[in-house]
Each structure stands twice: as structure tokens, then as C-alpha cells.
Amino acid sequence: MTETDSHDIRDGETRIDAPMREDAAVQFIGVIRTPYTSRDMCPRQGKLDGPDCRLELRPEWEPGLEGITKFDHLDVLYWLHQSRRDLVTQNPRSDGRITGTFALRSPVRPNPIGLSLVRLIRREGNVLIVKGLDCLDGTPLIDIKPERCAYTPQAPHKDADDV
Amino acid sequence: MTETDSHDIRDGETRIDAPMREDAAVQFIGVIRTPYTSRDMCPRQGKLDGPDCRLELRPEWEPGLEGITKFDHLDVLYWLHQSRRDLVTQNPRSDGRITGTFALRSPVRPNPIGLSLVRLIRREGNVLIVKGLDCLDGTPLIDIKPERCAYTPQAPHKDADDV
């Protein structure tokens, strides 16, 4: 393994031994600023009343925030750039209870995409101030979506069976 | 534009004119089978009592499903491979009301990652039968996670301030 990762293999964990496929490219659209500068500081799950964090978009994507302040909650997707990607089973408590990667929300997964529900506090130009993140400071941002429960599709009003 | 896309630019929409960044690679871990073989057939949002769909994992990732049947609901992430990626504002109803891409759940976004909450019906080896998807048949699968509300982090029991 030449990957940068701090997660060593524990008893009972299984890794994929094939070279990683590269099927599509992700572009980072900005960076996330949190108070968590080391993994030990990161909570296991963010809290909607936790500390303020910042989603800083690259300037070219700023117009993409038009209209976002009408939503209270957002889904934020980010790239867990320090996670290994080859574990198919994991032993998260080091207690021998083996669990499949897809039955965990661990950052260790084939595509290390983190997903958090956040509360939108305010917008400042190309920056959103939010609460609810648990990721490291400097984590690359890949997407922001209105939270699904609050969201009503905007396209063709007419096809009622669509909604 | 040489991208394959069927979404032409509508009045008031804005596109990014820079070459796309390629910051990280996504690997497809399987394919999604739905009854929707053209975009016109796709509902705007999936329904948890909709038709059965299949998440077919590549065989090497099958052990990653260990333990997943204890969850009723899952977050499914997939790659919207037919979507254009360069629109920063959109005019979804073609009515002149311009909305930023991040205030929409449109498939057109810088990283065309779809996210759906699904209901797990059953597992058959490397296949999960689920309800709630709205994507095209043949959509590449990139991740499956237990739905966040039902999920309790498994790692170190002891640090109570973590939960």
C-alpha cells in the first residue's frame, strides 16, 4: 500500500487487492473550514447545534448559491481525502465484530464521499456558514443540495404524478 | 461543448467556461437497475413505495454488504453519467426564474452525484432490492450508507461526548 492513510488493518478486516478503478473524475468546488484540525478532534457525528463551520466555494461557483438561503437545511457532500479506499469489511470497535463497509458510515469506503445534513446559518458571498459538520478542516467540498425533505422539484409543474 | 448531454442552455442560465478540474477519481462499484430506460420515464423523485429496483455490486464488493439487512433505509449515491456539469445557474421551469445549481437537486451540477433515500426490501448475494430510486436504468453505483437517522456510530463506545 502506498496510499496515505492512518487506518491500519485490524483483525478480521478484508481489503480489495485489485488496482483501483478510475471511472470518473470529481472536481473540488471549494473547501470546508471546521475547528477540527486533527482526526482525534473530529466528533463521530456533527450536531446541528455544534460550532459554526464554513463552506468556501471557489469564486466561479458563487452564482450557484443564488436562492439557497430559502432552505434551512442542506445536504453537503465532501471528499474524505485522507481515507483509505480498499477495505470491504471493517472491525470498527476492534472487538472482532466484523461489519461490511456499506453497513457503516465510516470514512473508509471505495469512494470516500462524506455526506452530512447541516443547518444553514447565513450566506456571506461565496461562503455559507453552517452547523452540523464533523469533518477535518481543509476537507475538499464536492456538492451542496437542498435537503430532500424540504425540497419540492421545480421542473414541470403539470405532471402531477411526478411529485 | 463536446459533452454528451441532452440539456441545452435555457434563457438566463450561466455556464462555467473553464476546463473541468480533475481532482480525484471515482470508482464505480456496481450498477443500478430500474424500470426507467429513458429520461422521460424517470420520476422527479423516487417514492419509498415505488417499483423494486436493484443495486448490483461488482463481486469483489459483495462482502461489504455484511450486516446491511439490519437497516430499513439506506442512502444511495450514484453517478449521473449523462448530465452536463458546467451550469452554475439554471432555469428549471423555463419561466425565467433563475436559480443557483446548489439550490436545486437537478442532476446538472459540477459533480453529478445523485443521492436518494431508499427502503431496503431484501438482499440476494451481491444484489440489494430497494424502493425509492428515480434514476435511469444502468446508472453507475458509487456508494451505499446506512441512513443517518437510524445509524449509531460503532467506534469507541467509551467517548460518550462523541455520540
Interface residues (C-beta under 8 A of the other chain):
Chain A: T14 I16 A18 M20 R21 E22 D23 A24 A25 V26 Q27 F28 I29 P43 R44 Q45 E60 W61 P63 G64 L65 E66 G67 I68 K70 F71 D75 L77 W79 H81 R85 V88 T89 P92 R93 I98 T99 G100 T101 F102 A103 L104 R105 S106 R109 P110 N111 I113 L115 L117 P140 I142 D143 I144 K145 P146 R148 Y151 P153 Q154 A155 P156 H157 D159 D161 D162 V163
Chain B: T14 I16 A18 M20 R21 E22 D23 A24 A25 V26 Q27 F28 I29 P43 R44 Q45 E60 W61 P63 G64 L65 E66 G67 I68 K70 F71 D75 L77 W79 H81 R85 V88 T89 P92 R93 I98 T99 G100 T101 F102 A103 L104 R105 S106 R109 P110 N111 I113 L115 L117 P140 I142 D143 I144 K145 P146 R148 Y151 P153 Q154 A155 P156 H157 D161 D162 V163
